[in-house]
């Protein structure tokens, strides 16, 4: 492997209907922070007031996630507002990515913007090809990653639900689910 290849930032995608897409991303964030790398986390659906366990821990480590959503789409009272906030988040992400300030940019729950038809996957990929700094790592999470994004990525992990406590009527638990 050439030095140029070993210096190239990777594009990683965590997708699938199983849990762990964002959780896996948080593990990579911890690794990067442990290596004194500069990281930014942009959460596209989670609202600003949410105090999930991972958000609290990241804040203790000096990383405050940028939240652009107004909650989960399935609980949204105004999908037009949810879409507008998500698209504003993408514009913000474009500025952050192209600034070349970060070693790792995490776009959490970003695939939903393409899945819902709010963004075109080919347009996103063309923009990334033209503007993502060569050295920068990019990690995208969310269900239903479009085939074009899967083709573009260097590494794709699919989380598959085999069994989930929620299906048996067990509610989400603090520290496990949030």
DRENBAKE-389690 format. One line per field, with one value per residue: residue number from 1; x, y, z of N, C-alpha, C, O in turn. Coordinates in pm, whole numbers. Layout:
<sites>
nr <- NUM/...;
nc1 <- X/...;
nc2 <- Y/...;
nc3 <- Z/...;
cac1 <- X/...;
cac2 <- Y/...;
cac3 <- Z/...;
cc1 <- X/...;
cc2 <- Y/...;
cc3 <- Z/...;
oc1 <- X/...;
oc2 <- Y/...;
oc3 <- Z/...;
</sites>
This chain:
<sites>
nr <- 1/2/3/4/5/6/7/8/9/10/11/12/13/14/15/16/17/18/19/20/21/22/23/24/25/26/27/28/29/30/31/32/33/34/35/36/37/38/39/40/41/42/43/44/45/46/47/48/49/50/51/52/53/54/55/56/57/58/59/60/61/62/63/64/65/66/67/68/69/70/71/72/73/74/75/76/77/78/79/80/81/82/83/84/85/86/87/88/89/90/91/92/93/94/95/96/97/98/99/100/101/102/103/104/105/106/107/108/109/110/111/112/113/114/115/116/117/118/119/120/121/122/123/124/125/126/127/128/129/130/131/132/133/134/135/136/137/138/139/140/141/142/143/144/145/146/147/148/149/150/151/152/153/154/155/156/157/158/159/160/161/162/163/164/165/166/167/168/169/170/171/172/173/174/175/176/177/178;
nc1 <- 85/57/197/30/-222/-250/-285/-523/-851/-1122/-1447/-1716/-2003/-2275/-2547/-2879/-3151/-3120/-3023/-2758/-2619/-2562/-2443/-2214/-2080/-2026/-1835/-1620/-1581/-1488/-1244/-1107/-1097/-940/-702/-632/-751/-943/-1287/-1621/-1966/-2266/-2601/-2885/-3160/-3215/-3327/-3239/-3267/-3237/-3103/-2948/-2765/-2519/-2474/-2438/-2201/-2021/-2014/-1883/-1635/-1564/-1685/-1947/-2235/-2376/-2699/-2955/-3216/-3574/-3666/-3763/-3867/-4097/-4242/-4283/-4454/-4470/-4373/-4273/-4126/-3942/-3807/-3703/-3529/-3352/-3238/-3117/-2928/-2772/-2662/-2509/-2337/-2200/-2043/-1884/-1754/-1610/-1440/-1213/-1131/-1166/-1074/-1242/-1570/-1892/-2198/-2479/-2763/-2807/-2871/-3145/-3232/-3186/-3332/-3594/-3629/-3553/-3300/-3095/-2917/-2708/-2641/-2547/-2322/-2169/-2113/-1960/-1740/-1624/-1567/-1499/-1226/-924/-785/-968/-1186/-1509/-1812/-2118/-2445/-2753/-3070/-3150/-2950/-2872/-2809/-2613/-2463/-2361/-2198/-2010/-1886/-1605/-1611/-1881/-2115/-2371/-2630/-2823/-3142/-3211/-3344/-3538/-3592/-3799/-3992/-4112/-4254/-4105/-3991/-3765/-3449/-3271/-2933/-2897/-3053/-3067;
nc2 <- -118/217/523/735/609/507/737/837/941/747/643/552/351/284/86/-59/-253/-318/-252/-33/119/398/367/217/409/592/453/461/734/765/626/791/1034/944/924/1180/1318/1542/1575/1586/1563/1534/1528/1431/1387/1388/1595/1920/1936/1681/1452/1208/920/882/1136/1288/1170/1225/1504/1533/1461/1672/1706/1838/1741/1844/1910/1884/1822/1788/1596/1249/1131/978/1071/1331/1638/1806/1749/1899/2098/1933/1831/2073/2149/1934/1959/2206/2124/1962/2156/2290/2081/2054/2287/2238/1995/2070/2256/2133/2106/1898/1566/1350/1331/1280/1187/1143/944/1025/894/884/1123/1089/856/941/1102/1364/1448/1385/1094/1060/1325/1407/1237/1318/1578/1520/1388/1600/1785/1681/1668/1496/1360/1331/1144/1004/924/775/722/530/387/200/271/416/239/370/513/305/187/393/411/308/117/-74/-148/-362/-358/-603/-689/-947/-1028/-839/-674/-486/-579/-770/-622/-491/-199/67/100/309/378/147/159/431;
nc3 <- 0/-87/53/9/-21/239/378/293/363/489/375/553/612/815/823/791/947/1207/1552/1664/1478/1514/1763/1707/1558/1762/1902/1721/1720/1984/1964/1782/1928/2136/2004/1979/1771/1566/1583/1457/1518/1359/1406/1246/1292/1563/1831/1968/2249/2349/2579/2566/2678/2541/2435/2664/2760/2549/2562/2805/2722/2573/2326/2165/2020/1707/1660/1434/1399/1473/1633/1615/1295/1289/1499/1448/1435/1227/930/718/846/975/750/644/850/845/589/619/803/635/466/655/723/482/478/702/632/398/507/600/860/1034/1135/1139/1029/1131/1011/1141/1114/858/619/604/493/225/180/230/15/29/-30/-313/-374/-564/-617/-366/-342/-563/-477/-246/-362/-495/-292/-36/178/98/306/508/718/678/822/788/905/933/838/538/341/32/-278/-438/-250/-99/-293/-326/-77/129/331/441/682/780/1001/1137/1245/1454/1679/1906/2210/2227/2052/2205/2375/2565/2703/2598/2758/2980/2926/2782/2545/2512;
cac1 <- 0/137/174/-88/-340/-262/-323/-656/-962/-1220/-1591/-1777/-2148/-2342/-2686/-2954/-3267/-3084/-2970/-2613/-2556/-2504/-2358/-2085/-2016/-1974/-1711/-1515/-1554/-1401/-1110/-1045/-1066/-828/-582/-618/-799/-1053/-1409/-1749/-2083/-2388/-2715/-2984/-3298/-3229/-3351/-3137/-3284/-3218/-2988/-2920/-2642/-2400/-2455/-2379/-2061/-1941/-1995/-1778/-1508/-1541/-1748/-2090/-2295/-2461/-2827/-3030/-3352/-3676/-3714/-3770/-3968/-4223/-4315/-4285/-4586/-4461/-4267/-4209/-4025/-3837/-3731/-3628/-3419/-3255/-3167/-3028/-2818/-2684/-2585/-2410/-2239/-2117/-1945/-1791/-1671/-1518/-1344/-1094/-1092/-1187/-1021/-1359/-1702/-1996/-2332/-2563/-2899/-2807/-2931/-3288/-3257/-3192/-3441/-3721/-3634/-3519/-3174/-3063/-2791/-2603/-2600/-2466/-2194/-2093/-2062/-1853/-1623/-1565/-1537/-1446/-1080/-868/-739/-1077/-1273/-1651/-1893/-2260/-2530/-2896/-3130/-3178/-2847/-2897/-2704/-2503/-2380/-2291/-2091/-1911/-1817/-1495/-1654/-2023/-2159/-2516/-2680/-2942/-3220/-3249/-3443/-3530/-3680/-3914/-4094/-4179/-4322/-4014/-3957/-3624/-3386/-3163/-2801/-2893/-3111/-3049;
cac2 <- 0/339/617/814/530/494/870/871/922/645/668/439/357/189/86/-180/-234/-354/-144/-27/202/515/319/184/537/651/381/516/868/748/591/911/1126/883/949/1327/1364/1637/1505/1655/1475/1604/1437/1490/1374/1412/1736/1986/1917/1542/1425/1066/885/904/1280/1331/1123/1300/1639/1522/1449/1796/1705/1866/1712/1942/1844/1967/1771/1828/1471/1141/1160/908/1145/1471/1699/1890/1690/2004/2158/1831/1832/2199/2144/1835/2017/2308/2047/1921/2275/2311/1973/2085/2387/2171/1899/2139/2338/2052/2129/1777/1438/1263/1391/1179/1231/1044/934/1102/820/910/1236/1033/758/1014/1181/1504/1469/1284/1027/1090/1465/1406/1171/1408/1687/1466/1364/1729/1876/1617/1662/1362/1299/1329/1028/1038/811/802/618/534/276/209/342/392/163/457/543/180/173/498/391/211/12/-70/-248/-371/-408/-682/-725/-1087/-1028/-714/-674/-401/-663/-845/-526/-436/-61/106/118/408/316/41/211/577;
cac3 <- 0/-94/163/-28/13/384/429/241/455/450/383/622/622/904/780/826/1034/1345/1636/1673/1374/1581/1872/1645/1524/1886/1932/1635/1773/2101/1915/1723/2037/2207/1922/1973/1641/1573/1541/1466/1506/1321/1419/1157/1337/1708/1862/2049/2392/2387/2666/2566/2749/2459/2423/2792/2766/2452/2616/2908/2650/2500/2194/2172/1890/1640/1635/1340/1386/1570/1689/1518/1193/1315/1602/1406/1414/1108/847/638/935/991/626/635/947/797/475/678/860/525/425/761/708/365/521/795/557/307/583/627/1000/1114/1089/1123/1028/1143/971/1207/1063/733/507/599/404/89/177/225/-107/57/-101/-413/-337/-663/-596/-243/-371/-650/-393/-162/-448/-532/-180/86/177/75/430/605/728/682/869/768/962/908/764/394/263/-110/-346/-484/-133/-68/-393/-303/51/140/423/474/780/789/1128/1109/1364/1466/1786/1981/2327/2199/1987/2311/2461/2665/2666/2593/2889/2990/2929/2681/2420/2501;
cc1 <- 89/105/50/-217/-358/-302/-466/-763/-1062/-1362/-1653/-1927/-2195/-2491/-2754/-3067/-3239/-3030/-2818/-2543/-2487/-2408/-2220/-2009/-1956/-1845/-1595/-1480/-1461/-1259/-1038/-1008/-947/-696/-559/-656/-919/-1177/-1528/-1860/-2204/-2500/-2834/-3128/-3317/-3240/-3250/-3148/-3256/-3091/-2965/-2786/-2517/-2370/-2391/-2233/-1972/-1915/-1887/-1640/-1479/-1600/-1898/-2150/-2375/-2588/-2912/-3177/-3449/-3738/-3718/-3885/-4101/-4301/-4329/-4429/-4589/-4344/-4200/-4100/-3910/-3746/-3645/-3509/-3310/-3173/-3075/-2906/-2721/-2600/-2476/-2299/-2146/-2008/-1839/-1698/-1567/-1417/-1212/-1042/-1092/-1124/-1134/-1485/-1802/-2130/-2429/-2707/-2916/-2875/-3080/-3320/-3266/-3309/-3577/-3735/-3604/-3388/-3156/-2926/-2679/-2551/-2510/-2327/-2108/-2034/-1945/-1726/-1550/-1511/-1481/-1294/-1030/-838/-852/-1157/-1417/-1727/-2039/-2341/-2675/-2943/-3136/-3076/-2870/-2781/-2586/-2409/-2299/-2175/-1977/-1826/-1703/-1535/-1802/-2053/-2310/-2553/-2814/-3012/-3255/-3360/-3426/-3633/-3807/-4028/-4171/-4247/-4234/-3969/-3807/-3572/-3273/-3030/-2786/-2938/-3087/-2966;
cc2 <- 124/429/701/740/521/626/908/843/822/699/540/459/246/196/-42/-151/-274/-235/-145/59/323/472/282/311/602/582/433/658/859/713/713/1011/1075/902/1099/1383/1455/1575/1600/1553/1562/1502/1501/1479/1406/1561/1789/1957/1776/1520/1275/1040/914/1053/1334/1292/1202/1442/1639/1512/1572/1801/1726/1842/1830/1868/1935/1926/1829/1704/1365/1165/1093/973/1292/1518/1779/1840/1793/2072/2060/1829/1958/2199/2047/1891/2130/2238/2001/2039/2305/2206/2000/2187/2321/2077/1973/2227/2266/2071/1999/1655/1339/1347/1277/1243/1124/1056/1011/1027/847/1024/1189/936/826/1099/1328/1544/1355/1225/1061/1233/1476/1349/1258/1523/1637/1442/1494/1808/1811/1613/1518/1291/1272/1199/1078/912/852/687/637/414/306/294/312/318/249/492/420/160/272/471/291/92/32/-183/-243/-433/-477/-717/-873/-1100/-898/-717/-593/-481/-747/-751/-465/-298/-38/137/220/334/203/97/361/629;
cc3 <- 0/25/135/7/164/448/389/345/400/457/436/629/715/872/827/924/1179/1422/1630/1569/1436/1691/1820/1609/1648/1928/1849/1680/1893/2061/1861/1832/2117/2135/1901/1835/1661/1507/1551/1440/1474/1322/1348/1206/1484/1735/1963/2198/2441/2467/2679/2632/2670/2442/2550/2800/2670/2500/2723/2844/2563/2361/2211/2034/1837/1603/1547/1331/1486/1635/1580/1421/1224/1429/1564/1387/1283/1023/756/719/957/868/615/729/900/680/519/740/752/477/528/750/590/401/609/720/474/379/609/769/1081/1049/1060/1129/1032/1109/1020/1157/931/618/493/503/259/76/165/98/-87/-10/-200/-383/-435/-648/-473/-273/-462/-570/-307/-243/-480/-413/-54/77/171/206/530/599/739/720/862/827/917/827/614/317/116/-175/-391/-369/-93/-165/-367/-179/39/225/454/570/787/923/1100/1240/1355/1569/1863/2093/2304/2136/2087/2410/2570/2619/2670/2733/2881/3003/2828/2547/2402/2614;
oc1 <- 184/2/-25/-311/-471/-348/-524/-766/-1084/-1392/-1645/-1975/-2159/-2554/-2693/-3078/-3328/-2997/-2757/-2421/-2368/-2303/-2119/-1887/-1848/-1755/-1484/-1363/-1365/-1163/-921/-898/-863/-589/-478/-599/-989/-1172/-1535/-1848/-2240/-2497/-2878/-3211/-3425/-3173/-3184/-3046/-3252/-2983/-2963/-2702/-2419/-2254/-2299/-2149/-1861/-1805/-1808/-1540/-1380/-1568/-1967/-2120/-2435/-2586/-2937/-3254/-3411/-3849/-3680/-3990/-4206/-4415/-4383/-4512/-4696/-4230/-4084/-3992/-3793/-3624/-3528/-3400/-3191/-3052/-2966/-2794/-2599/-2481/-2364/-2181/-2026/-1893/-1720/-1577/-1449/-1318/-1111/-923/-1026/-1120/-1124/-1504/-1799/-2171/-2459/-2764/-3026/-2930/-3137/-3425/-3344/-3378/-3666/-3839/-3627/-3368/-3198/-2829/-2567/-2431/-2409/-2226/-1987/-1919/-1843/-1616/-1427/-1420/-1421/-1238/-1088/-863/-834/-1190/-1444/-1710/-2080/-2310/-2714/-2865/-3127/-3114/-2886/-2666/-2471/-2288/-2182/-2066/-1861/-1708/-1702/-1497/-1844/-2020/-2370/-2514/-2906/-2950/-3320/-3458/-3314/-3748/-3912/-4145/-4282/-4291/-4284/-3916/-3732/-3644/-3191/-3017/-2674/-2868/-3088/-2940;
oc2 <- 133/414/734/800/527/627/1000/736/814/790/434/571/130/300/-123/-40/-263/-132/-246/70/348/533/313/319/659/646/449/697/935/766/735/1067/1153/897/1140/1483/1447/1530/1684/1468/1650/1403/1610/1558/1447/1643/1713/1954/1752/1565/1221/1130/965/1092/1416/1372/1240/1496/1733/1551/1575/1892/1640/1915/1906/1773/2050/1991/1909/1710/1391/1215/1146/935/1370/1447/1815/1883/1777/2100/2101/1825/1950/2243/2075/1872/2148/2288/2001/2024/2342/2237/1973/2172/2346/2078/1940/2269/2330/2053/1991/1642/1256/1425/1187/1342/1028/1165/1055/1090/834/1023/1244/935/775/1161/1409/1661/1242/1299/1087/1258/1546/1407/1270/1562/1704/1473/1496/1889/1880/1561/1428/1170/1198/1149/1180/807/951/570/743/349/421/380/196/332/206/499/431/120/238/505/203/-22/143/-298/-137/-545/-416/-767/-918/-1172/-852/-757/-628/-455/-792/-794/-396/-283/-111/194/218/240/166/84/411/750;
oc3 <- 78/89/226/59/213/562/446/406/279/535/374/649/698/891/896/977/1264/1364/1594/1571/1412/1709/1884/1627/1642/1983/1900/1677/1903/2117/1890/1829/2161/2197/1818/1790/1762/1393/1641/1352/1551/1250/1383/1162/1525/1673/2034/2267/2562/2428/2790/2640/2724/2435/2544/2842/2706/2480/2733/2905/2489/2284/2265/1939/1913/1524/1583/1260/1573/1686/1466/1461/1189/1454/1643/1331/1234/1041/720/667/957/881/580/693/913/675/463/729/775/451/492/765/598/358/592/741/479/319/636/795/1184/927/970/1222/948/1171/950/1157/897/528/385/438/180/-26/97/76/-177/-44/-175/-367/-393/-663/-476/-234/-441/-591/-296/-197/-490/-429/28/-20/233/217/626/492/802/659/923/804/869/758/571/238/78/-132/-383/-389/-58/-124/-384/-176/-47/196/488/545/798/954/1046/1334/1261/1549/1884/2073/2356/2163/2059/2517/2658/2509/2735/2815/2789/3081/2793/2446/2289/2622;
</sites>
